[in-house]
Amino acid sequence: MKVLVAVADAERDRPLLDMAAALARDGEVILASVIEVTGDAALTSAQPEARARRRLLDTLAADMGATHARSLVTVARVGWDAIRDACATERPDLLLVSWNRPGWDILGTTIEEILRDPPADVAVVKGTPGRAKRILVPVRGGRYAQLAARLGTDLARAHDGAVTLLHVTERGRRRATLYELLGDLAYDERAERLVTRAGDPPKIIIEEIAAHDAIVFGATGREGAEDPLGPVGHQILDAARNAVIVRTRAPIASSVFVERSRLPEDRAERSRVLGELVDKWFVENTFTSSEFADLRRLVDAKERQNVRISVGLPTLNEEATIRKVIRAIRSRLMERVPLVDEIVVIDSRSEDRTRELAAEEGVPVFIHDEILPETGTYRGKGEALWKSLHVMTGDIVTWIDTDVSTPHPKFVYGIVGALLMRPDLQFVKAFYQRPLRLGDDLQASGGGRVTELAARPILNLFFPELSGIVQPLSGEQGGRRALLEQLPFFSGYGVETGLLIDTLQRAGLGGIGQVDMKQRIHRNQSLYALSMMSFEVLQVALKRVGEAHGAALLEEANFTMKLIAPAGGGRLHLEMRDIIDIERPPIASIAAYQTRRLGEVDTPAR
């Protein structure tokens, strides 16, 4: 069973965790907590609290022992709206909510409203029924009876307890048997007593409560009633120390698949709505690598999900750093813990000893223009990434830049951790401070110049949903093969921009995450090289802008860049370069890839 726990107060709601552990068994528990931001405060103001809340919930999840549990921290103006959204996304079998007095606020709503229109089958929990051994389940029939009986027997099974199934009828009326009301549930081995009595239901139920540790019952109010508990429900709750009130979600109407809401036409209102959307995403889907530093927890999640994890290392003349990068990943993430299944080097015809050094480290080395030769070859980083999907075997694929002078396994486990602990994420980017190395000096900032001067401005202009991505061009990134194999790849430095825009179109903003790696020191490029990189980034972004508006913006564009270079003696000259980012099709459309995915294995080129 998949159980979502609405955690309003971590200390007060601890009994919900016992209940969730008892019910989930081999399933999954999601500890969902909402940070409510009221007034004019920006949703991003909740980010520090979101990180602290995730740490707290992760600790609670770890304390649940063998139960598979994970945290989900969201931000909203009204807390219950976020819980509804979580139920729509996660599709739990059961939602657990702590009891609160009628009319009292809980996450911006009330118990009555929750029971009147639940976003999933719901159990409202009073006291500590999660540890009960003698459980009473009064049965009237109807769709709530099945849910109440199932939860009652599951609770009893978790603690070697027993269930009493009680059916109260009016005197003189035919008594339906419990077998008729519950079917196979009445035969459950934990149903030790099956009792049918005639008389006043509240009186008989309250008499039986005295001999039991907890009661599980369906909300007794009429459908659509102002008070879904009903008078009988209130009497039961007053008498019971530990109780669970259940209500099933109404059957889903055929109109559940509705057209996505359009953004407002008014520019100011559209800007406000987009701002809220991005702020909410930023708080909920921005992590720090330290949140995933418990490697054993990640390995457990990997084994439960039965996935393979690949790390691809694109290289071009990286002899100074390639050994350190391979060793940093292998020693921590393969030898100490089995998180990563393979490291693969994809080289772009390095002219130094990069391939030789990598081979000495015992990792497979491929030359990208020798992979899928029937598809031709192009120069560029994106070409290497596209072809790497053919030779790597992981269900989760990550790519790590190899020009890093201070490699750390967090560049891998930060990205992999987000994908393992958040199944809704499809693609994850790293971000970090990028000190700028100038000769022997290290400036505190100055890296990411193409990002700040080209990539982020054009994304803000035309793809504002991506405006919260801190470093859209970072080389540390990863995703699920199921997504990546369906995306086109641009051959050059526009690949990261293309992947982000195309992931937004296919998986939505909620499918993208980012992880703060704190600091990364790498070899910086000259402004001359960065100018060409910007040229490619702008090409890709404008191509996607044109496609979105049904216009071929790049058909008449100039793909020759005139670079201004010193000619000596204080003179300048213009150097012409043809710079075109070729768009590769989704690799899943390539016949050789399809064959390999069905079982054929290539031999690495050394």
C-alpha positions in Angstrom: 0.0 0.0 0.0 1.2 3.5 -0.8 0.4 5.8 2.1 0.7 9.6 2.1 1.0 11.2 5.5 -0.1 14.9 5.8 2.4 16.1 8.4 1.1 19.4 9.9 3.2 19.2 13.1 6.1 16.8 13.2 5.9 16.2 16.9 2.1 15.9 17.3 1.8 13.8 14.2 4.2 11.0 15.2 1.3 8.6 15.8 0.6 8.9 12.1 4.0 7.5 11.3 3.2 4.4 13.4 -0.1 4.0 11.6 1.6 4.4 8.2 4.3 1.9 9.0 1.6 -0.6 10.1 -0.4 -0.2 6.9 2.2 0.2 4.3 4.1 -3.1 5.0 6.1 -3.6 1.8 4.7 -0.5 0.2 5.8 3.1 0.4 5.2 5.9 2.9 5.4 9.6 1.8 5.8 12.1 4.6 4.3 15.3 3.0 4.7 18.6 4.7 3.6 22.0 3.6 5.1 25.4 4.4 2.4 28.0 4.2 3.5 31.4 2.9 0.9 34.1 3.6 0.5 37.8 2.7 2.7 39.4 0.2 5.8 37.4 1.1 7.4 35.6 -1.9 7.2 31.8 -1.9 11.0 31.7 -2.3 11.2 33.0 1.3 10.4 29.5 2.4 13.5 27.9 0.9 15.6 27.8 4.2 12.6 26.4 6.1 12.0 23.8 3.3 15.6 22.5 3.6 15.2 22.3 7.4 11.9 20.6 7.0 13.3 18.0 4.6 16.1 17.2 7.0 13.6 16.7 9.8 11.3 14.5 7.7 14.2 12.5 6.4 15.2 11.8 10.0 11.7 10.7 10.8 11.7 8.5 7.7 15.0 6.8 8.7 13.5 6.1 12.2 10.7 4.1 10.5 13.1 1.2 10.1 12.3 -1.3 7.4 9.4 0.8 6.0 10.3 2.5 2.8 9.6 6.2 3.5 10.6 9.4 1.9 9.9 13.1 2.4 8.0 15.6 0.2 8.1 19.2 1.2 6.0 21.7 -0.7 5.1 25.4 -0.4 1.7 27.0 -0.9 -0.5 29.9 0.1 -3.0 27.4 1.5 -1.6 24.2 2.9 -4.4 21.9 2.0 -4.1 22.9 -1.7 -0.6 21.5 -1.7 -1.8 18.2 -0.1 -4.4 17.9 -2.8 -1.8 18.5 -5.5 0.5 15.8 -3.8 -2.4 13.3 -3.9 -3.0 14.0 -7.6 0.7 13.5 -8.4 1.6 10.6 -6.1 -1.8 8.8 -6.3 -1.6 7.2 -2.8 -3.8 4.3 -1.8 -4.5 6.1 1.5 -4.1 9.6 2.9 -3.5 9.9 6.7 -4.5 13.1 8.5 -4.4 13.8 12.3 -7.7 14.4 14.1 -8.4 18.0 15.0 -11.5 19.4 16.7 -14.5 20.2 14.4 -14.2 23.7 12.9 -10.5 24.1 14.0 -8.0 25.0 11.3 -5.7 22.3 9.8 -3.6 23.3 6.9 -6.1 26.0 6.0 -9.1 23.7 6.1 -11.1 21.7 8.6 -11.7 18.0 9.3 -15.2 18.4 8.1 -14.1 19.7 4.7 -11.4 17.0 4.4 -14.0 14.3 5.0 -16.6 15.9 2.8 -14.3 16.0 -0.3 -11.2 13.9 0.2 -8.5 13.9 -2.6 -7.9 10.2 -1.9 -9.2 7.5 0.3 -8.6 9.1 3.7 -8.1 8.0 7.3 -8.4 10.6 10.0 -6.5 9.4 13.1 -7.2 10.2 16.7 -4.8 9.0 19.4 -2.4 6.2 18.7 -4.3 3.4 17.0 -1.2 2.4 15.0 -0.1 0.3 18.0 -3.5 -1.2 18.9 -3.9 -5.0 19.2 -7.6 -5.3 19.9 -9.5 -3.4 17.1 -13.2 -2.8 16.7 -14.6 -2.3 13.2 -18.4 -1.5 13.2 -19.9 -2.3 9.8 -23.0 -0.9 8.2 -22.3 -1.8 4.6 -21.5 0.6 1.8 -18.2 1.6 0.2 -16.7 2.8 3.5 -17.2 -0.6 5.2 -14.7 -2.4 2.9 -12.0 0.3 3.6 -12.6 0.3 7.4 -12.4 -3.5 7.5 -9.3 -3.7 5.4 -7.5 -1.0 7.5 -8.6 -2.7 10.7 -7.2 -6.1 9.7 -4.0 -4.6 8.4 -3.4 -2.8 11.7 -4.1 -6.0 13.6 -1.7 -8.0 11.4 1.1 -5.5 12.0 1.1 -6.1 15.8 -0.2 -9.7 16.0 -3.6 -8.4 17.1 -7.2 -9.3 16.5 -10.3 -7.6 15.0 -13.9 -7.6 16.0 -16.3 -7.1 13.1 -19.5 -5.7 14.5 -22.8 -5.2 12.6 -25.7 -3.5 14.5 -29.2 -3.7 13.0 -32.6 -2.3 14.1 -34.9 -4.7 15.9 -37.3 -6.6 13.7 -35.4 -6.0 10.4 -33.6 -8.7 8.5 -30.0 -9.0 9.5 -27.5 -9.1 6.6 -24.6 -11.3 7.5 -21.1 -9.9 7.8 -20.1 -12.2 5.0 -22.7 -10.5 2.7 -21.4 -7.1 3.8 -17.7 -7.7 3.6 -17.1 -10.7 1.3 -13.6 -12.2 1.7 -12.6 -9.6 4.4 -15.0 -11.4 6.8 -12.8 -14.5 6.4 -9.5 -12.8 7.2 -7.5 -14.7 9.8 -7.3 -11.5 12.0 -11.1 -11.3 12.2 -11.5 -13.3 15.4 -15.0 -12.2 16.4 -17.9 -11.6 14.1 -20.7 -10.0 16.1 -24.2 -9.1 14.9 -26.5 -7.3 17.4 -29.9 -5.6 17.3 -30.5 -2.3 19.0 -29.4 1.3 19.3 -26.1 1.6 17.2 -24.3 4.3 19.2 -25.1 2.5 22.5 -23.9 -0.9 21.3 -20.8 0.4 19.6 -19.8 2.4 22.7 -20.3 -0.7 24.9 -18.0 -2.6 22.6 -15.3 0.1 22.6 -14.6 -0.5 26.3 -13.1 -4.0 25.4 -10.9 -2.7 22.6 -7.8 -0.6 22.1 -9.0 1.3 19.0 -11.9 1.6 16.6 -11.9 2.0 12.8 -15.2 3.2 11.3 -16.6 4.9 8.2 -17.8 8.5 8.5 -21.4 8.2 9.4 -22.9 11.5 8.0 -25.0 11.5 4.8 -23.3 12.2 1.5 -23.0 15.9 1.0 -24.1 16.7 4.5 -22.7 19.8 6.2 -21.3 17.5 9.0 -19.8 14.4 7.4 -19.2 12.8 10.8 -22.9 12.8 11.7 -24.2 12.6 15.3 -23.2 8.9 15.7 -19.7 9.6 14.6 -19.3 12.4 17.2 -20.6 10.1 20.0 -18.1 7.4 19.0 -15.2 9.8 18.9 -16.1 11.2 22.3 -16.0 7.6 23.8 -12.9 6.3 22.0 -9.4 7.1 23.0 -7.9 5.8 19.8 -10.0 6.0 16.6 -9.7 6.0 12.8 -12.4 7.6 10.7 -12.3 6.6 7.0 -14.0 7.9 3.9 -13.4 6.9 0.4 -12.8 9.3 -2.5 -15.8 9.8 -4.7 -15.6 7.8 -8.0 -13.5 9.7 -10.6 -15.7 11.4 -13.2 -14.7 11.1 -16.9 -13.9 14.8 -16.9 -10.8 14.2 -14.7 -8.5 14.8 -17.7 -9.1 18.5 -18.3 -7.3 21.0 -20.5 -4.5 22.7 -18.7 -5.3 26.2 -17.5 -4.1 29.0 -19.8 -2.0 31.8 -18.5 -3.8 35.1 -18.1 -3.7 37.4 -21.1 -3.1 40.5 -19.0 0.7 40.9 -18.8 0.9 42.0 -15.2 -1.4 39.1 -14.1 0.5 36.7 -16.2 3.8 37.8 -14.7 2.4 37.3 -11.2 1.1 33.8 -11.9 4.4 32.8 -13.5 6.3 34.3 -10.6 4.3 32.2 -8.1 4.8 29.1 -10.3 8.5 29.4 -10.5 8.9 30.4 -6.8 6.9 27.3 -5.8 9.1 25.1 -8.0 12.3 26.7 -6.7 11.4 25.9 -3.1 10.1 22.4 -3.7 12.6 21.2 -6.3 15.9 22.8 -5.2 18.1 20.6 -3.0 21.6 20.6 -1.6 23.9 17.6 -2.2 24.2 17.1 1.6 20.6 16.0 1.7 21.6 12.9 -0.2 24.9 12.2 1.6 23.5 9.1 3.3 24.8 6.7 0.6 23.3 3.6 2.2 19.9 5.1 2.0 20.4 5.8 -1.7 21.6 2.2 -2.3 18.5 0.9 -0.5 16.3 3.1 -2.7 18.2 1.9 -5.8 17.7 -1.7 -4.9 14.0 -1.3 -4.2 13.5 0.4 -7.5 15.7 -2.2 -9.3 17.5 0.3 -11.4 21.0 0.5 -12.8 23.0 3.8 -12.6 25.6 4.9 -15.2 28.0 7.8 -15.0 29.2 9.2 -18.3 32.5 11.2 -18.5 32.8 13.3 -21.7 36.4 14.2 -22.3 38.6 16.3 -24.6 42.2 16.7 -23.5 41.6 16.2 -19.8 44.8 14.3 -18.8 45.4 16.7 -15.9 42.1 15.7 -14.2 40.7 12.5 -15.6 42.4 10.2 -13.0 41.2 12.2 -10.1 37.6 12.3 -11.4 37.4 8.6 -12.0 38.9 7.7 -8.6 36.7 10.1 -6.7 33.6 8.5 -8.1 34.8 4.9 -8.1 36.2 4.8 -4.5 33.2 6.2 -2.8 30.3 5.1 -5.1 31.4 1.7 -6.4 33.9 0.2 -4.0 32.6 1.5 -0.6 28.9 1.3 -1.5 27.4 -0.1 -4.7 25.5 3.0 -5.8 27.0 3.4 -9.3 27.1 0.4 -11.7 29.4 1.7 -14.4 31.6 4.6 -15.3 32.1 5.2 -19.0 34.5 7.6 -20.7 33.3 9.1 -24.0 36.2 10.8 -25.6 36.2 13.3 -28.5 39.6 12.4 -30.0 41.8 13.9 -27.3 45.3 14.7 -28.4 46.9 14.1 -25.0 46.9 11.0 -22.8 43.3 11.2 -21.6 42.2 7.9 -23.1 45.3 6.1 -22.0 45.0 7.3 -18.4 41.3 6.4 -18.2 42.0 2.9 -19.6 44.7 2.4 -17.0 42.0 3.1 -14.4 40.0 0.2 -15.8 37.0 2.0 -17.1 35.5 1.5 -20.6 36.7 4.2 -23.0 34.8 5.0 -26.2 35.6 7.4 -29.0 32.4 9.1 -29.8 32.9 9.2 -33.6 33.3 5.4 -33.5 29.9 4.9 -31.9 26.9 4.3 -34.2 29.1 5.1 -37.3 26.2 4.5 -39.6 24.6 7.7 -38.3 27.6 9.8 -39.2 29.5 12.0 -36.8 29.7 15.7 -35.7 32.1 17.5 -33.5 30.8 18.7 -30.2 29.9 17.9 -26.6 26.3 17.2 -27.4 27.2 14.6 -30.0 29.2 12.8 -27.3 26.3 12.8 -24.8 23.9 11.6 -27.5 26.1 8.7 -28.5 26.9 7.8 -24.9 23.3 6.7 -24.4 24.0 3.9 -26.8 27.0 2.5 -24.8 25.8 3.1 -21.3 23.3 0.6 -19.7 21.8 2.5 -16.8 18.2 3.3 -16.2 19.4 6.5 -14.6 22.2 8.2 -16.6 24.4 11.1 -15.3 27.0 13.1 -17.0 29.9 14.8 -15.2 32.3 17.3 -16.7 35.9 16.1 -16.4 37.8 19.4 -16.3 37.1 19.7 -12.5 40.3 20.2 -10.4 38.5 19.4 -7.2 36.3 16.3 -8.0 33.9 15.0 -5.4 31.4 12.1 -5.4 28.7 14.6 -4.4 28.5 15.7 -8.1 27.2 12.2 -8.8 25.2 11.3 -5.6 23.6 14.7 -5.4 22.0 14.2 -8.9 21.3 10.5 -8.4 19.9 11.1 -4.9 17.3 13.5 -6.2 16.2 11.1 -8.9 16.0 8.1 -6.5 14.2 9.9 -3.6 11.8 11.9 -5.9 10.3 9.5 -8.4 8.4 12.4 -10.0 11.7 14.0 -11.1 12.8 13.2 -14.6 15.8 15.4 -15.1 18.2 17.1 -12.6 20.9 19.8 -13.0 23.7 20.7 -10.7 24.6 24.3 -9.7 27.4 25.7 -7.7 29.7 28.7 -7.1 32.1 28.9 -9.9 35.4 30.6 -8.9 37.3 32.0 -11.9 40.9 30.8 -12.2 43.1 33.5 -13.8 46.6 32.2 -14.0 47.7 31.4 -10.5 44.9 33.5 -9.0 41.5 32.3 -7.9 38.7 34.9 -7.9 35.7 34.3 -5.7 33.3 34.7 -8.6 33.2 35.3 -12.3 32.5 31.9 -13.7 29.3 31.1 -15.5 29.6 34.1 -17.8 27.7 32.6 -20.7 25.0 31.5 -18.3 24.5 35.0 -16.9 25.0 37.0 -20.1 23.3 34.7 -22.7 21.5 31.6 -21.4 19.5 32.9 -18.4 18.4 36.2 -20.2 17.0 34.4 -23.2 15.3 31.7 -21.0 13.7 34.4 -18.9 12.5 36.1 -22.1 11.0 33.1 -23.9 10.8 30.2 -21.5 10.1 32.0 -18.2 9.1 28.7 -16.5 12.9 27.9 -16.5 13.9 31.2 -14.9 14.5 29.5 -11.6 17.3 27.3 -13.0 20.4 28.6 -11.4 22.9 27.2 -13.9 21.2 25.9 -17.0 24.5 25.2 -18.7 26.1 23.2 -16.0 27.7 20.0 -17.2 26.7 17.9 -14.2 23.3 16.6 -15.1 21.3 13.4 -15.2 17.9 11.9 -15.9 15.9 8.8 -16.5 16.7 6.9 -19.7 13.0 6.6 -20.4 13.0 10.4 -20.9 16.4 11.0 -22.3 16.0 8.4 -25.1 12.9 10.3 -26.3 14.6 13.7 -26.5 16.6 15.2 -29.4 20.2 16.3 -28.7 22.0 19.2 -30.2 25.5 18.4 -31.2 27.4 21.3 -29.6 27.3 23.5 -26.6 23.6 24.1 -27.1 22.9 20.6 -25.8 22.1 21.7 -22.2 19.7 24.5 -23.4 17.9 22.1 -25.7 17.6 19.4 -23.0 16.1 21.8 -20.6 13.6 23.3 -23.0 12.6 19.9 -24.4 12.2 18.4 -20.9 10.0 21.3 -19.9 7.8 20.5 -22.9 7.7 16.8 -22.3 7.8 16.4 -18.5 6.7 19.8 -17.3 8.5 22.1 -14.8 7.7 19.7 -12.0 9.8 17.0 -13.7 12.9 19.1 -13.4 15.1 19.4 -10.2 18.4 21.1 -9.3 21.0 20.4 -6.7 23.4 22.9 -5.0 26.9 21.4 -5.0 28.3 24.5 -3.2 31.6 25.0 -5.1 33.3 23.7 -8.2 36.7 24.8 -9.5 37.4 24.1 -13.2 39.4 25.2 -16.1 37.9 28.5 -17.4 37.7 29.3 -21.1 38.7 32.5 -22.8 36.1 35.1 -23.8 36.9 34.2 -27.4 35.7 30.6 -26.8 32.8 31.7 -24.7 31.6 34.0 -27.5 31.3 30.9 -29.8 29.5 29.0 -27.0 27.0 31.8 -26.6 26.4 31.8 -30.4 25.4 28.1 -30.1 23.2 28.6 -27.0 21.3 31.4 -28.7 20.8 29.3 -31.9 19.1 26.5 -29.9 16.9 28.8 -27.9 15.8 30.7 -30.9 15.1 27.5 -32.8 12.8 26.3 -30.1 11.1 29.8 -29.8 10.4 29.7 -33.5 8.9 26.2 -33.4 6.7 27.2 -30.5 5.2 30.0 -32.6 5.1 28.1 -35.9 7.9 30.3 -37.4 11.3 29.2 -38.8 13.3 31.9 -37.2 16.7 30.4 -38.1 16.0 29.7 -41.8 17.2 33.2 -42.7 19.7 33.4 -39.8 23.5 33.8 -40.3 25.5 30.8 -39.0 28.9 32.4 -39.7 30.3 34.2 -36.7 32.9 36.9 -37.1 35.3 36.8 -34.2 37.5 39.8 -33.4 41.0 38.7 -32.6 44.3 40.6 -32.0 46.7 40.6 -35.0 49.7 42.1 -33.3 51.0 45.6 -33.2 47.8 46.8 -31.7 45.8 45.8 -34.7 42.7 43.6 -34.9 41.4 41.2 -37.6 38.1 39.4 -38.2 38.2 35.6 -38.1 35.2 33.8 -39.6 33.8 30.6 -38.1 30.8 28.5 -39.3 29.1 27.5 -36.1 26.0 25.3 -36.5 24.5 23.1 -33.8 23.1 20.0 -35.5 19.9 18.5 -34.0 20.2 14.7 -33.5 16.9 12.8 -33.3 15.8 10.9 -30.2 18.1 8.0 -30.0 15.2 5.6 -29.4 14.5 6.1 -33.1 17.8 4.6 -34.1 17.6 0.9 -35.2 21.0 -0.1 -33.7 20.0 1.5 -30.4 16.7 -0.5 -30.3 18.7 -3.7 -31.0 21.2 -3.0 -28.3 18.5 -2.3 -25.8 17.1 -5.7 -26.6 20.3 -7.3 -25.5 23.2 -6.9 -27.8 26.5 -5.7 -26.2 29.2 -3.6 -27.8 32.9 -3.9 -27.1 34.6 -0.7 -25.9 37.2 0.9 -28.2 40.5 1.5 -26.3 
